Amino acid sequence: MKILALETSTEYCSVALYLDGKILNKEILAERRHSEILLPMIQEILAEAELTLRQIDGIAFGAGPGSFTGLRIACGVAQGLAYAVTLPVVGISTLEAVAQKTGEQKVIVALDARMGEIYHAAYQQLTSHTWKIISPPILCSPQQSPSIVGNEWNGCGSGFEVYSKELTLIYNNNLQKIHYGFHPQAGEIAQLALPKFTDGSNTDPANAAPIYIRNKVALKESER
């Protein structure tokens, strides 16, 4: 199985190739240049693997939540490339991708959503590439984070860095460790897409869509 994966939901831009168990990664701190550098990065990683797009079995992308513009870029490029060579597409949760990166069994993910809020979810690993949702993805203030049953949980994501005090207070009895410095990356997107392509739960490119969760991108003046 050969999977091309794209991730542009944060200030980083990353692409990856899953090649029958081996993963090639490329990542750049793009800030707001995702639309300029994503296609050249795809060309570079395909050339490095000595592959053409027609030799790929499917395209996966970080569907969100995350930057509205970033999510649209990854989804749009995945759709365009998939249409060009008739490939299936899979959208992967960015929260689940961060959980995948920890290598732990029980993970609480909190990503900074700005505006005093976080994107939150909790997962328990079933297999090396699949997770069970324990607490579904939501947008909330750090203080309103859902309670989690049990201990031996691991925290990760930018939300734990920005709102460390608030989240540590809520999950003090649940957490055994907090992993810092993790953000969604294409390598984990590719890993999580593998079982979806294998079992046929991928989608037609026309139906691919970002997962926004939040329905607005800025506070009104009266809300600031």
Secondary structure, 3 states (H helix, E strand, C coil): CEEEEEECCCCEEEEEEEECCEEEEEEEECCCCHHHHHHHHHHHHHHHCCCCHHHCCEEEEEEECCCHHHHHHHHHHHHHHHHHHCCCEEEEEHHHHHHHHHCCCEEEEEEEEECCEEEEEEEEEEECCEEEEEEEEEEECHHHCCCCCCCCEEEECHHHHHCHHHHHHHCCCCEEEEECCCCCCHHHHHHHHHHHHHCCCCECHHHCCCCCCCCCCCCCHHHC
